[in-house]
Amino acid sequence: MDFHKTNTAVVFADPQNDFLSEEGVAWALVGESVRENNTIENMERIFEAAKQADFKLFVSPHYYYPLDHEWEFGGTLEEKMHEIGMFDRGGTLSLEDFRGSGADWLERFKPYIEDGKTVVTSPHKVYGPQNNDLILQLRKRGISKVILGGMSANLCSESHLRDLVEQGFEVVMVKDATAAAKHPELGDGYEAAMVNFRYIASGVLTTDEVVASLR
């Protein structure tokens, strides 16, 4: 893939405290993988490179509101997210207690996300972007190619990859700008994602390769 700012965008899923802060509710599950992949630093390097080269940046966040916790069923990790209060917000129209919460951006990412130029989509609710406006926002800006990263590798990141591909986008995954849970019974989510990334994506690149291409 050749990247050009007129048709290529950077998309990150869930660059939020509950995944990426040591105080986040999912840190016990994902922290080891985040450290191994240098995920936070690599995400920030891509944020910075995209901004410097004037590539459009999109963030697809994950929020749960009080009524979402009344759902009657869910998958294993979906149920876990509800159980631990992951990405919780007080309401759809309220930012009360949002700043610094698990649903908020990691502090070091805020200068890039809150610069008035980054497109923050409506929230996705399970893993993929089928129920938010990411595809619309990309299409309305003439984007056909996506550089994709964020959390977590085998859940939201992979689900975004799959839907973007189905919607006709050319997608490159950044393998060290993501991470995933490690669980003694469920397995290593990062390793599972890497297999599928190689099968599905148009390319699987490192942060070094992506930053060089953006520049």
Backbone as a chain_set.jsonl record, in Angstrom:
{"seq": "MDFHKTNTAVVFADPQNDFLSEEGVAWALVGESVRENNTIENMERIFEAAKQADFKLFVSPHYYYPLDHEWEFGGTLEEKMHEIGMFDRGGTLSLEDFRGSGADWLERFKPYIEDGKTVVTSPHKVYGPQNNDLILQLRKRGISKVILGGMSANLCSESHLRDLVEQGFEVVMVKDATAAAKHPELGDGYEAAMVNFRYIASGVLTTDEVVASLR", "coords": {"N": [[0.823, -1.201, 0.0], [0.461, 2.202, -0.835], [0.656, 5.15, 0.966], [-1.252, 8.07, 1.177], [-2.158, 11.334, 2.091], [-4.565, 12.21, 1.092], [-6.24, 10.048, 0.703], [-5.884, 8.2, 2.697], [-6.236, 7.187, 6.06], [-5.549, 7.251, 9.579], [-6.658, 5.047, 12.017], [-7.687, 4.472, 15.292], [-8.751, 2.216, 17.727], [-10.278, 2.434, 20.867], [-8.37, 3.985, 22.626], [-8.041, 4.221, 25.516], [-8.258, 4.756, 29.117], [-9.037, 2.467, 30.63], [-7.983, 0.318, 29.28], [-5.263, 1.061, 28.88], [-4.059, 2.415, 30.971], [-2.29, 1.902, 34.019], [-3.968, 1.957, 36.131], [-6.319, 1.191, 35.068], [-9.27, -0.851, 34.623], [-8.897, -3.143, 33.166], [-6.236, -3.66, 33.152], [-4.861, -5.708, 34.498], [-5.316, -7.872, 32.864], [-4.365, -7.106, 30.313], [-2.0, -5.735, 30.616], [0.609, -6.93, 30.597], [0.963, -7.632, 27.891], [0.76, -5.094, 26.719], [3.09, -3.886, 27.692], [5.055, -5.605, 26.598], [4.808, -5.116, 23.861], [5.342, -2.476, 23.667], [3.233, -0.767, 23.404], [1.851, 1.672, 24.089], [3.738, 3.726, 23.69], [4.249, 3.289, 20.978], [1.744, 3.761, 19.802], [1.537, 6.486, 20.371], [3.662, 7.495, 18.845], [2.684, 7.077, 16.281], [0.369, 8.656, 16.329], [1.648, 11.171, 16.527], [3.225, 11.248, 14.165], [1.237, 11.1, 12.196], [-0.16, 13.494, 12.638], [1.858, 15.377, 12.128], [2.331, 14.941, 9.427], [-0.066, 15.576, 8.35], [-2.093, 13.668, 8.011], [-5.374, 12.332, 8.254], [-6.924, 11.608, 11.356], [-8.723, 9.202, 13.147], [-10.76, 8.202, 15.853], [-12.228, 5.479, 17.395], [-14.239, 5.052, 19.937], [-15.075, 3.235, 22.982], [-17.865, 3.002, 24.873], [-19.925, 2.499, 27.729], [-23.172, 2.988, 28.866], [-25.476, 3.58, 31.645], [-27.961, 2.169, 31.082], [-27.098, 0.254, 29.303], [-26.147, -1.804, 30.798], [-28.255, -3.377, 31.342], [-28.601, -5.288, 29.461], [-29.434, -8.598, 28.413], [-27.834, -10.754, 27.775], [-24.543, -11.896, 26.71], [-21.235, -12.227, 25.218], [-18.228, -13.925, 26.423], [-16.024, -12.103, 27.129], [-17.384, -9.764, 26.786], [-19.345, -9.888, 28.774], [-17.614, -9.784, 30.924], [-16.606, -7.18, 30.72], [-18.869, -5.661, 31.396], [-19.194, -6.558, 33.996], [-16.919, -5.576, 35.376], [-17.199, -2.906, 35.1], [-16.178, -1.582, 32.868], [-15.217, 1.082, 30.734], [-17.276, 2.718, 31.562], [-19.753, 5.278, 31.55], [-21.651, 8.076, 32.793], [-23.958, 8.783, 31.428], [-25.568, 9.255, 28.212], [-25.671, 11.914, 27.497], [-24.089, 13.224, 29.26], [-21.086, 14.412, 30.73], [-20.26, 14.174, 33.253], [-17.993, 13.316, 35.742], [-16.346, 12.181, 33.869], [-13.742, 12.983, 33.036], [-10.558, 11.705, 33.467], [-11.537, 9.233, 34.09], [-12.037, 5.651, 33.588], [-13.079, 5.497, 31.049], [-12.082, 7.665, 29.75], [-9.609, 9.253, 27.576], [-6.223, 8.046, 27.449], [-3.946, 10.015, 29.213], [-1.618, 11.067, 27.933], [-2.264, 10.925, 25.301], [-4.097, 12.886, 24.811], [-3.386, 15.513, 23.742], [-3.275, 14.982, 21.002], [-5.732, 13.835, 20.337], [-7.598, 15.69, 21.212], [-7.336, 17.993, 19.697], [-9.054, 19.339, 18.078], [-9.153, 18.518, 15.48], [-9.126, 15.802, 15.165], [-11.26, 13.104, 14.39], [-13.674, 11.905, 16.4], [-15.578, 9.182, 16.696], [-19.031, 8.101, 17.113], [-19.767, 5.844, 19.85], [-18.639, 2.429, 19.675], [-20.207, -0.673, 20.552], [-19.972, -3.414, 21.195], [-17.687, -5.017, 19.854], [-17.01, -4.412, 17.141], [-17.275, -1.836, 14.507], [-19.825, -1.718, 13.484], [-22.092, -0.598, 14.592], [-21.537, 2.048, 15.007], [-20.513, 5.322, 13.711], [-18.202, 5.186, 12.192], [-17.58, 4.207, 9.557], [-19.168, 5.846, 7.916], [-18.032, 8.363, 8.533], [-15.449, 8.04, 7.508], [-15.981, 7.526, 4.755], [-17.244, 9.925, 3.979], [-15.129, 11.597, 3.876], [-13.61, 10.785, 1.81], [-11.923, 8.623, 2.203], [-10.152, 5.678, 1.511], [-8.24, 3.92, 2.298], [-6.864, 2.472, 5.222], [-4.926, 2.776, 8.124], [-4.568, 0.847, 10.827], [-4.879, 0.507, 14.33], [-4.712, 0.069, 17.922], [-6.768, -0.909, 20.763], [-8.59, -3.866, 21.784], [-6.256, -6.326, 20.555], [-7.326, -8.864, 19.505], [-10.009, -8.471, 19.746], [-11.663, -5.696, 19.659], [-9.921, -4.418, 17.803], [-9.425, -6.387, 15.814], [-12.076, -6.854, 15.066], [-12.782, -4.371, 14.01], [-11.028, -4.359, 11.829], [-12.072, -6.516, 10.29], [-14.666, -5.584, 9.6], [-14.096, -3.206, 8.231], [-12.697, -4.215, 6.019], [-14.733, -5.739, 4.824], [-16.341, -3.648, 4.093], [-15.031, -2.586, 1.978], [-12.626, -1.228, 2.272], [-9.064, -0.773, 2.102], [-6.82, -2.177, 4.237], [-4.251, -1.805, 6.6], [-2.677, -3.338, 9.303], [-1.181, -2.341, 12.366], [1.127, -3.992, 14.025], [2.482, -3.7, 16.457], [1.266, -1.633, 17.708], [-0.83, -2.293, 19.219], [-2.353, -4.561, 21.564], [-3.205, -7.291, 23.782], [-5.367, -9.321, 25.873], [-4.044, -11.709, 28.18], [-4.78, -14.868, 29.284], [-5.066, -17.531, 31.57], [-6.817, -19.631, 30.964], [-8.347, -18.883, 28.703], [-6.435, -18.148, 26.857], [-3.828, -16.578, 24.799], [-4.601, -13.604, 23.606], [-3.297, -11.831, 21.895], [-1.527, -13.338, 20.303], [-3.39, -14.896, 18.961], [-4.691, -12.916, 17.47], [-2.631, -12.03, 15.774], [-2.297, -14.118, 13.946], [-4.754, -14.002, 12.548], [-4.676, -11.367, 11.6], [-2.63, -11.548, 9.701], [-3.821, -13.197, 7.83], [-6.037, -11.681, 6.991], [-5.656, -8.832, 6.678], [-4.435, -6.243, 4.414], [-1.83, -5.763, 4.821], [0.637, -6.242, 7.389], [2.238, -4.32, 9.531], [5.077, -2.829, 11.248], [5.385, -0.291, 13.789], [7.592, 1.344, 13.234], [7.793, 1.032, 10.446], [5.344, 2.113, 9.607], [5.483, 4.79, 10.554], [7.675, 5.708, 9.062], [6.539, 5.554, 6.498], [4.434, 7.379, 6.685], [5.8, 9.719, 6.897]], "CA": [[0.0, 0.0, 0.0], [1.044, 3.533, -0.791], [-0.15, 6.018, 1.819], [-1.319, 9.482, 0.819], [-3.085, 11.969, 3.025], [-5.87, 12.462, 0.484], [-7.119, 8.869, 0.704], [-5.476, 7.286, 3.763], [-6.447, 7.687, 7.417], [-5.15, 6.446, 10.734], [-7.802, 4.757, 12.89], [-7.376, 3.767, 16.528], [-9.861, 1.799, 18.582], [-10.185, 2.342, 22.328], [-7.145, 4.464, 23.281], [-8.676, 4.679, 26.75], [-7.59, 4.402, 30.368], [-9.325, 1.128, 31.14], [-7.052, -0.592, 28.631], [-3.877, 1.47, 28.742], [-3.527, 2.94, 32.234], [-2.067, 0.89, 35.055], [-5.128, 2.007, 37.026], [-7.491, 0.755, 34.321], [-9.851, -2.086, 35.157], [-8.455, -4.299, 32.371], [-4.778, -3.711, 33.119], [-4.38, -7.02, 34.951], [-5.412, -8.789, 31.736], [-3.655, -6.669, 29.107], [-0.788, -4.982, 30.921], [1.818, -7.629, 30.157], [1.046, -7.497, 26.441], [1.027, -3.681, 26.436], [4.515, -3.648, 27.941], [5.857, -6.378, 25.644], [4.728, -4.521, 22.53], [5.601, -1.036, 23.738], [2.022, -0.314, 22.72], [1.517, 3.078, 24.335], [4.725, 4.554, 23.004], [4.067, 3.146, 19.532], [0.542, 4.491, 19.421], [1.835, 7.916, 20.406], [4.518, 7.807, 17.7], [1.837, 7.154, 15.09], [-0.398, 9.897, 16.491], [2.51, 12.318, 16.231], [3.598, 11.227, 12.75], [0.042, 11.418, 11.412], [-0.432, 14.922, 12.77], [2.91, 16.147, 11.467], [2.204, 14.775, 7.978], [-1.414, 16.018, 7.987], [-3.021, 12.573, 7.749], [-6.554, 12.396, 9.11], [-6.916, 10.665, 12.47], [-10.053, 8.841, 13.633], [-10.794, 7.389, 17.064], [-13.491, 4.774, 17.622], [-14.212, 4.752, 21.367], [-15.966, 2.225, 23.554], [-18.528, 3.515, 26.063], [-21.151, 1.867, 28.219], [-24.032, 3.844, 29.667], [-26.187, 2.778, 32.646], [-28.967, 1.246, 30.545], [-26.436, -0.847, 28.604], [-25.918, -2.897, 31.743], [-29.48, -4.173, 31.459], [-28.637, -6.307, 28.415], [-29.754, -9.885, 29.02], [-26.845, -11.788, 27.44], [-23.335, -11.392, 26.061], [-20.12, -13.146, 25.127], [-17.385, -14.056, 27.62], [-15.351, -10.849, 27.473], [-18.411, -8.731, 26.87], [-19.901, -9.981, 30.127], [-16.569, -9.337, 31.848], [-16.554, -5.722, 30.68], [-19.988, -5.153, 32.192], [-18.952, -6.929, 35.389], [-15.892, -4.744, 36.005], [-17.515, -1.489, 34.88], [-15.239, -1.061, 31.883], [-15.673, 2.152, 29.841], [-18.554, 3.252, 32.053], [-20.058, 6.698, 31.6], [-22.875, 8.32, 33.54], [-25.117, 8.915, 30.545], [-25.227, 9.627, 26.842], [-25.592, 13.369, 27.361], [-23.393, 13.754, 30.425], [-19.652, 14.197, 30.91], [-19.974, 14.198, 34.682], [-17.023, 12.317, 36.206], [-15.678, 11.529, 32.739], [-12.319, 13.289, 32.978], [-9.74, 10.853, 34.317], [-12.183, 7.948, 34.334], [-11.583, 4.575, 32.717], [-13.558, 5.74, 29.69], [-11.369, 8.816, 29.201], [-8.367, 8.958, 26.858], [-4.966, 8.077, 28.175], [-3.581, 11.433, 29.32], [-0.578, 11.479, 26.982], [-2.85, 10.979, 23.956], [-5.077, 13.965, 24.697], [-3.026, 16.592, 22.816], [-3.528, 14.571, 19.624], [-7.158, 13.546, 20.133], [-8.418, 16.843, 21.55], [-6.798, 19.163, 19.002], [-10.085, 19.93, 17.244], [-9.057, 17.988, 14.12], [-9.348, 14.354, 15.195], [-12.663, 12.692, 14.348], [-14.066, 10.921, 17.402], [-16.86, 8.654, 16.249], [-19.928, 7.605, 18.146], [-19.145, 4.645, 20.43], [-19.034, 1.06, 19.34], [-20.832, -1.212, 21.755], [-19.456, -4.737, 21.541], [-16.303, -4.994, 19.392], [-16.83, -3.831, 15.824], [-17.852, -0.512, 14.248], [-21.084, -1.815, 12.735], [-23.137, 0.211, 15.223], [-21.19, 3.466, 15.154], [-20.485, 6.044, 12.439], [-16.852, 5.23, 11.642], [-17.576, 4.029, 8.103], [-19.717, 7.078, 7.353], [-17.057, 9.445, 8.682], [-14.372, 7.784, 6.557], [-16.481, 7.689, 3.392], [-17.535, 11.331, 3.719], [-13.854, 12.295, 3.686], [-12.929, 10.204, 0.675], [-10.889, 7.691, 2.648], [-10.275, 4.31, 1.004], [-7.191, 3.119, 2.912], [-6.836, 2.677, 6.67], [-3.864, 2.256, 8.982], [-5.401, 0.518, 11.99], [-4.281, 0.009, 15.567], [-5.522, 0.289, 19.116], [-7.046, -2.008, 21.676], [-7.484, -4.791, 21.969], [-5.911, -6.908, 19.265], [-8.212, -9.92, 18.995], [-11.41, -8.116, 19.967], [-12.103, -4.52, 18.906], [-9.063, -4.136, 16.649], [-9.715, -7.36, 14.759], [-13.446, -6.648, 14.6], [-12.738, -3.214, 13.119], [-10.387, -4.82, 10.601], [-12.983, -7.344, 9.506], [-15.755, -4.797, 9.029], [-13.537, -2.289, 7.24], [-12.419, -4.997, 4.811], [-16.027, -6.059, 4.212], [-16.898, -2.412, 3.543], [-14.282, -2.201, 0.792], [-11.409, -0.472, 2.56], [-7.779, -1.446, 2.125], [-6.452, -1.979, 5.647], [-2.984, -2.275, 7.141], [-2.638, -3.403, 10.763], [0.101, -2.045, 13.008], [1.144, -5.11, 14.962], [3.003, -3.341, 17.772], [0.462, -0.534, 18.247], [-1.978, -2.968, 19.805], [-2.017, -5.546, 22.596], [-4.418, -8.054, 24.102], [-5.398, -10.032, 27.151], [-3.498, -13.044, 28.359], [-5.607, -15.513, 30.295], [-4.607, -18.922, 31.69], [-7.768, -20.567, 30.367], [-8.805, -18.442, 27.39], [-5.289, -18.097, 25.964], [-3.151, -15.324, 24.483], [-5.367, -12.918, 22.573], [-2.411, -11.179, 20.937], [-1.064, -14.331, 19.342], [-4.546, -15.249, 18.127], [-4.933, -11.823, 16.536], [-1.576, -11.949, 14.765], [-2.611, -15.096, 12.896], [-5.852, -13.497, 11.732], [-4.22, -10.169, 10.887], [-1.856, -11.951, 8.521], [-4.746, -13.761, 6.86], [-7.116, -10.787, 6.563], [-5.257, -7.472, 6.331], [-3.606, -6.037, 3.228], [-0.453, -5.773, 5.293], [0.848, -6.183, 8.834], [3.461, -3.537, 9.612], [5.528, -2.329, 12.535], [5.283, 1.16, 13.955], [8.703, 1.964, 12.491], [7.453, 1.049, 9.026], [4.231, 3.041, 9.406], [5.972, 6.155, 10.744], [8.482, 6.042, 7.891], [5.65, 5.747, 5.356], [3.675, 8.607, 6.877], [6.687, 10.872, 6.707]], "C": [[0.857, 1.25, 0.0], [0.104, 4.424, 0.017], [-0.093, 7.449, 1.301], [-2.422, 10.124, 1.643], [-4.451, 12.259, 2.416], [-6.806, 11.272, 0.574], [-6.818, 7.871, 1.819], [-5.686, 7.945, 5.118], [-5.874, 6.71, 8.423], [-6.368, 6.284, 11.632], [-7.304, 3.994, 14.115], [-8.666, 3.444, 17.277], [-9.436, 1.872, 20.047], [-8.853, 2.782, 22.937], [-7.457, 5.047, 24.663], [-8.009, 4.099, 27.996], [-7.836, 2.972, 30.808], [-8.469, 0.054, 30.489], [-5.59, -0.229, 28.892], [-3.258, 2.108, 29.977], [-3.332, 1.802, 33.234], [-3.189, 0.881, 36.085], [-6.392, 1.511, 36.34], [-7.979, -0.606, 34.773], [-9.412, -3.323, 34.387], [-6.942, -4.491, 32.393], [-4.23, -5.072, 33.546], [-4.397, -8.039, 33.819], [-4.491, -8.404, 30.582], [-2.295, -6.055, 29.363], [0.494, -5.632, 30.43], [2.02, -7.472, 28.654], [1.347, -6.063, 26.03], [2.513, -3.385, 26.622], [5.383, -4.362, 26.914], [5.91, -5.713, 24.271], [5.059, -3.036, 22.5], [4.425, -0.265, 23.128], [1.759, 1.17, 22.883], [2.464, 3.995, 23.583], [4.55, 4.481, 21.49], [2.813, 3.846, 19.036], [0.835, 5.988, 19.378], [2.721, 8.332, 19.227], [3.696, 7.928, 16.419], [0.928, 8.367, 15.15], [0.436, 11.084, 16.02], [2.856, 12.384, 14.744], [2.417, 11.597, 11.861], [-0.258, 12.917, 11.456], [0.599, 15.749, 12.016], [2.78, 16.092, 9.95], [0.811, 15.11, 7.469], [-2.29, 14.885, 7.461], [-4.2, 12.679, 8.71], [-6.506, 11.27, 10.143], [-8.341, 10.467, 12.972], [-9.896, 7.969, 14.876], [-12.183, 6.8, 17.215], [-13.521, 4.325, 19.077], [-15.235, 3.7, 21.775], [-16.556, 2.821, 24.832], [-19.7, 2.62, 26.427], [-21.875, 2.842, 29.126], [-24.863, 2.983, 30.603], [-27.177, 1.775, 32.065], [-28.344, 0.087, 29.762], [-26.215, -2.045, 29.518], [-27.17, -3.739, 31.998], [-29.623, -5.193, 30.333], [-28.746, -7.684, 29.051], [-28.756, -11.0, 28.683], [-25.634, -11.135, 26.787], [-22.275, -12.464, 26.01], [-19.231, -13.069, 26.367], [-16.749, -12.735, 28.027], [-16.318, -9.687, 27.554], [-19.027, -8.718, 28.262], [-18.897, -9.481, 31.155], [-16.483, -7.822, 31.883], [-17.682, -5.102, 31.491], [-19.739, -5.404, 33.681], [-17.985, -5.98, 36.08], [-16.111, -3.251, 35.765], [-16.602, -0.824, 33.869], [-15.909, -0.028, 30.981], [-16.986, 2.785, 30.301], [-18.602, 4.773, 32.001], [-21.424, 6.878, 32.236], [-24.12, 8.426, 32.694], [-24.692, 9.424, 29.188], [-25.028, 11.126, 26.666], [-24.825, 14.016, 28.494], [-21.908, 13.419, 30.378], [-19.26, 14.254, 32.388], [-19.075, 13.015, 35.05], [-16.299, 11.6, 35.066], [-14.174, 11.74, 32.763], [-11.548, 12.429, 33.98], [-10.338, 9.494, 34.609], [-11.596, 6.882, 33.405], [-11.997, 4.755, 31.284], [-12.812, 6.873, 28.992], [-10.127, 8.356, 28.429], [-7.191, 8.864, 27.811], [-4.408, 9.496, 28.093], [-2.596, 11.867, 28.241], [-1.095, 11.526, 25.539], [-3.729, 12.208, 23.748], [-4.657, 15.108, 23.771], [-3.316, 16.258, 21.36], [-5.028, 14.401, 19.36], [-8.015, 14.79, 20.315], [-7.923, 18.125, 20.88], [-7.816, 19.839, 18.087], [-10.075, 19.43, 15.81], [-9.318, 16.486, 14.055], [-10.842, 14.047, 15.214], [-12.881, 11.607, 15.398], [-15.462, 10.444, 17.041], [-17.796, 8.415, 17.43], [-19.382, 6.27, 18.652], [-19.574, 3.358, 19.751], [-19.407, 0.361, 20.641], [-20.348, -2.605, 22.148], [-17.982, -4.761, 21.138], [-16.124, -4.216, 18.09], [-17.531, -2.497, 15.65], [-19.195, -0.548, 13.53], [-22.163, -0.895, 13.306], [-22.691, 1.632, 15.541], [-21.022, 4.087, 13.769], [-19.089, 6.12, 11.828], [-16.846, 5.154, 10.114], [-18.092, 5.286, 7.411], [-18.686, 8.194, 7.391], [-15.888, 9.274, 7.715], [-14.819, 8.06, 5.127], [-16.688, 9.169, 3.045], [-16.267, 12.162, 3.509], [-13.008, 11.669, 2.584], [-11.831, 9.222, 1.02], [-11.171, 6.296, 2.086], [-9.247, 3.364, 1.617], [-7.078, 3.482, 4.385], [-5.598, 2.025, 7.272], [-4.5, 2.075, 10.35], [-4.582, -0.006, 13.155], [-5.222, 0.249, 16.721], [-5.835, -0.996, 19.839], [-8.441, -2.597, 21.423], [-7.402, -5.686, 20.74], [-6.953, -7.873, 18.718], [-9.689, -9.608, 19.182], [-11.777, -6.9, 19.116], [-11.24, -4.256, 17.683], [-9.366, -5.096, 15.506], [-11.123, -7.172, 14.202], [-13.536, -5.429, 13.686], [-12.099, -3.594, 11.785], [-11.374, -5.571, 9.716], [-14.083, -6.503, 8.854], [-15.24, -3.823, 7.989], [-13.238, -3.008, 5.924], [-13.717, -5.327, 4.078], [-16.655, -4.832, 3.552], [-16.076, -1.863, 2.381], [-13.061, -1.35, 1.018], [-10.18, -1.377, 2.457], [-7.161, -1.144, 3.492], [-5.093, -2.598, 5.947], [-3.077, -2.252, 8.666], [-1.234, -3.057, 11.255], [0.251, -2.999, 14.187], [1.697, -4.773, 16.339], [2.376, -2.056, 18.316], [-0.871, -1.084, 18.726], [-1.46, -3.92, 20.875], [-3.308, -6.266, 22.939], [-4.264, -8.77, 25.432], [-4.644, -11.354, 27.06], [-4.245, -13.679, 29.513], [-5.226, -16.986, 30.364], [-5.533, -19.946, 31.064], [-8.154, -20.17, 28.939], [-7.663, -18.335, 26.384], [-4.771, -16.688, 25.738], [-3.863, -14.659, 23.31], [-4.492, -12.269, 21.514], [-1.946, -12.167, 19.871], [-2.197, -14.771, 18.414], [-4.794, -14.179, 17.067], [-3.888, -11.777, 15.435], [-1.809, -12.942, 13.628], [-3.68, -14.531, 11.97], [-5.475, -12.223, 10.985], [-3.503, -10.554, 9.597], [-2.756, -12.532, 7.433], [-5.647, -12.699, 6.223], [-6.628, -9.455, 6.016], [-4.479, -7.419, 5.021], [-2.13, -6.004, 3.572], [-0.429, -5.723, 6.797], [2.224, -5.558, 9.035], [3.833, -3.228, 11.052], [5.3, -0.824, 12.603], [6.381, 1.879, 13.196], [8.362, 2.087, 11.01], [6.342, 2.049, 8.726], [4.707, 4.491, 9.527], [6.813, 6.592, 9.548], [7.608, 6.324, 6.676], [4.852, 7.031, 5.477], [4.531, 9.837, 6.605], [7.104, 11.03, 5.254]], "O": [[1.842, 1.35, 0.73], [-1.102, 4.444, -0.225], [0.984, 7.975, 1.021], [-3.479, 9.533, 1.863], [-5.403, 12.527, 3.149], [-8.025, 11.438, 0.528], [-7.434, 6.807, 1.878], [-5.357, 9.116, 5.305], [-5.733, 5.516, 8.158], [-7.033, 7.263, 11.969], [-6.591, 2.999, 13.992], [-9.547, 4.29, 17.433], [-8.351, 1.417, 20.409], [-8.257, 2.021, 23.698], [-7.173, 6.213, 24.938], [-7.298, 3.096, 27.936], [-6.921, 2.323, 31.314], [-8.249, -1.006, 31.076], [-4.764, -1.117, 29.103], [-2.046, 2.318, 30.019], [-4.123, 0.859, 33.28], [-3.347, -0.089, 36.826], [-7.439, 1.42, 36.98], [-7.195, -1.425, 35.252], [-9.537, -4.439, 34.892], [-6.422, -5.387, 31.728], [-3.227, -5.531, 32.999], [-3.588, -8.968, 33.808], [-3.901, -9.274, 29.943], [-1.513, -5.87, 28.43], [1.372, -4.95, 29.901], [3.134, -7.207, 28.201], [2.111, -5.837, 25.091], [3.121, -2.706, 25.794], [6.347, -3.784, 26.412], [6.941, -5.747, 23.6], [5.056, -2.412, 21.439], [4.602, 0.74, 22.44], [1.471, 1.856, 21.902], [2.031, 4.935, 22.917], [4.685, 5.49, 20.798], [2.821, 4.457, 17.967], [0.421, 6.676, 18.444], [2.54, 9.416, 18.674], [3.977, 8.778, 15.573], [0.729, 9.041, 14.14], [-0.019, 11.897, 15.215], [2.788, 13.451, 14.135], [2.579, 12.325, 10.882], [-0.57, 13.527, 10.433], [0.248, 16.717, 11.341], [3.078, 17.067, 9.261], [0.532, 14.947, 6.281], [-3.124, 15.095, 6.581], [-4.027, 13.079, 9.861], [-6.105, 10.145, 9.847], [-9.074, 11.431, 13.196], [-9.016, 7.112, 14.942], [-13.186, 7.513, 17.171], [-12.895, 3.324, 19.424], [-16.128, 3.336, 21.011], [-15.819, 3.113, 25.774], [-20.375, 2.062, 25.563], [-21.287, 3.439, 30.027], [-24.959, 1.774, 30.394], [-27.225, 0.633, 32.52], [-28.985, -0.947, 29.575], [-26.109, -3.177, 29.046], [-27.141, -4.693, 32.776], [-30.636, -5.887, 30.248], [-28.197, -7.907, 30.13], [-28.835, -12.085, 29.259], [-25.685, -9.98, 26.366], [-22.391, -13.494, 26.674], [-19.459, -12.244, 27.252], [-16.923, -12.294, 29.163], [-16.098, -8.735, 28.304], [-19.207, -7.656, 28.858], [-19.268, -8.837, 32.136], [-16.307, -7.235, 32.95], [-17.467, -4.118, 32.199], [-20.041, -4.554, 34.519], [-18.195, -5.614, 37.237], [-15.297, -2.427, 36.182], [-16.285, 0.359, 33.993], [-17.032, -0.234, 30.519], [-17.724, 3.334, 29.483], [-17.643, 5.46, 32.352], [-22.254, 5.968, 32.227], [-25.225, 8.186, 33.182], [-23.595, 9.959, 29.027], [-24.292, 11.556, 25.778], [-24.897, 15.232, 28.675], [-21.517, 12.303, 30.036], [-18.082, 14.368, 32.727], [-19.365, 11.868, 34.711], [-15.71, 10.539, 35.271], [-13.409, 10.802, 32.539], [-11.843, 12.425, 35.176], [-9.723, 8.681, 35.3], [-10.765, 7.18, 32.548], [-11.347, 4.227, 30.381], [-12.903, 7.019, 27.773], [-9.654, 7.232, 28.597], [-7.166, 9.521, 28.852], [-4.402, 10.103, 27.023], [-2.744, 12.957, 27.688], [-0.447, 12.097, 24.662], [-4.068, 12.534, 22.61], [-5.511, 15.638, 23.061], [-3.578, 17.158, 20.562], [-5.528, 14.774, 18.299], [-9.043, 14.939, 19.654], [-8.072, 19.215, 21.432], [-7.486, 20.803, 17.397], [-10.895, 19.863, 15.0], [-9.691, 15.962, 13.005], [-11.597, 14.662, 15.967], [-12.327, 10.513, 15.289], [-16.417, 11.219, 17.077], [-17.397, 8.516, 18.59], [-18.607, 5.624, 17.947], [-20.715, 3.216, 19.311], [-18.964, 0.768, 21.715], [-20.322, -2.931, 23.335], [-17.113, -4.55, 21.983], [-15.177, -3.441, 17.961], [-18.287, -2.065, 16.521], [-19.656, 0.475, 13.022], [-23.053, -0.46, 12.575], [-23.383, 2.35, 16.264], [-21.349, 3.456, 12.764], [-18.813, 7.018, 11.033], [-16.178, 5.951, 9.455], [-17.509, 5.736, 6.425], [-18.487, 8.894, 6.399], [-15.392, 10.256, 7.163], [-14.125, 8.744, 4.374], [-16.345, 9.608, 1.947], [-16.329, 13.291, 3.023], [-11.828, 11.989, 2.442], [-10.911, 9.008, 0.23], [-12.293, 5.797, 2.178], [-9.362, 2.146, 1.476], [-7.181, 4.651, 4.756], [-5.27, 0.878, 6.969], [-4.927, 3.05, 10.967], [-3.705, -0.853, 12.987], [-6.388, 0.591, 16.527], [-5.246, -2.041, 19.565], [-9.339, -1.921, 20.921], [-8.361, -5.792, 19.976], [-7.413, -7.714, 17.588], [-10.537, -10.417, 18.806], [-12.167, -7.061, 17.959], [-11.765, -3.905, 16.626], [-9.543, -4.673, 14.364], [-11.338, -7.314, 12.999], [-14.275, -5.443, 12.701], [-12.584, -3.191, 10.727], [-11.491, -5.284, 8.525], [-14.394, -6.697, 7.679], [-15.885, -3.629, 6.959], [-13.496, -2.473, 4.846], [-13.791, -5.207, 2.855], [-17.403, -4.95, 2.581], [-16.386, -0.795, 1.853], [-12.504, -0.801, 0.067], [-10.254, -2.582, 2.694], [-7.0, 0.02, 3.857], [-4.82, -3.747, 5.6], [-3.507, -1.257, 9.249], [-0.234, -3.431, 10.641], [-0.407, -2.841, 15.215], [1.414, -5.486, 17.302], [2.887, -1.463, 19.266], [-1.903, -0.418, 18.645], [-0.251, -4.057, 21.058], [-4.378, -5.903, 22.451], [-3.186, -8.816, 26.024], [-4.612, -12.014, 26.021], [-4.335, -13.101, 30.596], [-5.076, -17.63, 29.326], [-5.085, -21.023, 30.672], [-8.273, -21.03, 28.066], [-7.897, -18.423, 25.178], [-5.205, -15.734, 26.385], [-3.742, -15.097, 22.167], [-4.896, -12.167, 20.356], [-1.972, -11.863, 18.678], [-1.981, -14.992, 17.223], [-5.073, -14.494, 15.91], [-4.22, -11.513, 14.28], [-1.542, -12.628, 12.468], [-3.534, -14.575, 10.749], [-5.911, -12.021, 9.851], [-3.736, -9.966, 8.541], [-2.476, -12.373, 6.245], [-5.985, -12.804, 5.044], [-7.131, -8.99, 4.993], [-3.931, -8.426, 4.574], [-1.279, -6.197, 2.704], [-1.363, -5.221, 7.422], [3.247, -6.18, 8.75], [3.011, -3.349, 11.959], [5.053, -0.175, 11.587], [6.132, 2.915, 12.578], [8.613, 3.122, 10.393], [6.387, 2.75, 7.715], [4.368, 5.325, 8.688], [6.678, 7.72, 9.072], [7.902, 7.236, 5.903], [4.614, 7.707, 4.475], [4.037, 10.864, 6.14], [7.85, 11.951, 4.922]]}, "num_chains": 1, "name": "protein.A"}
